[in-house]
Amino acid sequence: MRWYKPDAWGESYFSPSRAGREEWKYLEEEGVKVYVMCGGRDLFVDEIRGMVGVIKGAGVDVRLREVSCCSPFCDVEESSRLMAML
């Protein structure tokens, strides 16, 4: 069962990574700061990076944090040890 129209995939509300600068501009106008966090192995990490670039291009104060391990508080060796336990 689908809960969206077939042509919705191209709309920014359905897929924010498709939004242009003009659709993010209101955040800059309202002084909103944006924090984005993703994993380095995230399936959509390239799209997330691109979206952050577009948001920055709109003049929005945005910060991207890429976490390269399973927890933002562990180091790579600890992450490998924890992942091996899964």
C-alpha positions in Angstrom: 0.0 0.0 0.0 1.4 3.4 -0.9 0.8 6.5 1.2 2.2 9.1 -1.3 1.5 10.1 -4.8 3.9 8.6 -7.4 5.2 12.0 -8.4 5.9 13.0 -4.8 9.5 11.6 -5.0 10.7 14.8 -6.6 9.2 17.1 -3.9 11.5 18.6 -1.3 9.2 17.5 1.6 9.4 13.9 0.4 13.1 14.1 -0.2 14.9 17.0 1.4 18.2 16.2 -0.4 16.4 17.3 -3.6 15.6 20.8 -2.2 17.3 23.8 -3.7 18.9 26.7 -1.9 15.7 28.8 -2.2 13.9 26.1 -0.1 16.4 26.4 2.7 16.7 30.2 2.7 14.0 30.7 5.2 16.2 29.1 7.9 18.8 31.7 7.3 16.2 34.5 7.4 14.9 33.2 10.7 18.4 32.8 12.2 18.0 29.0 12.6 21.2 27.0 13.2 21.2 23.5 11.8 23.1 20.5 13.1 23.3 17.4 11.0 24.9 14.1 12.2 25.4 11.0 10.1 27.6 7.9 10.1 30.5 7.6 7.7 29.0 4.3 6.6 25.5 5.6 6.3 23.9 4.5 3.1 23.0 8.0 2.1 26.1 9.8 3.4 26.9 11.3 -0.1 23.4 12.7 -0.3 23.6 14.1 3.2 26.9 15.8 2.4 25.4 17.3 -0.7 22.3 18.5 1.1 24.5 20.2 3.8 26.4 21.9 1.0 23.1 23.2 -0.5 22.0 24.4 2.9 25.3 26.2 3.5 24.9 27.7 0.0 21.6 29.2 1.2 23.6 31.1 3.9 22.4 28.9 6.7 24.6 28.3 9.7 24.9 24.5 9.4 27.3 22.1 11.0 27.9 18.5 9.8 29.2 15.8 12.1 30.2 12.5 10.6 30.6 9.7 13.1 33.0 7.1 11.9 32.2 4.5 14.6 29.2 3.0 16.3 29.2 5.6 19.0 30.3 9.2 18.9 32.1 8.6 22.2 34.4 5.7 21.2 37.5 5.5 19.1 38.0 3.4 16.0 39.6 0.5 17.8 36.8 0.4 20.3 34.3 0.6 17.5 35.9 -2.4 15.7 35.8 -4.4 19.0 32.1 -3.6 19.6 31.1 -4.4 16.0 32.9 -7.8 16.2 30.6 -8.6 19.1 27.5 -8.3 16.9 
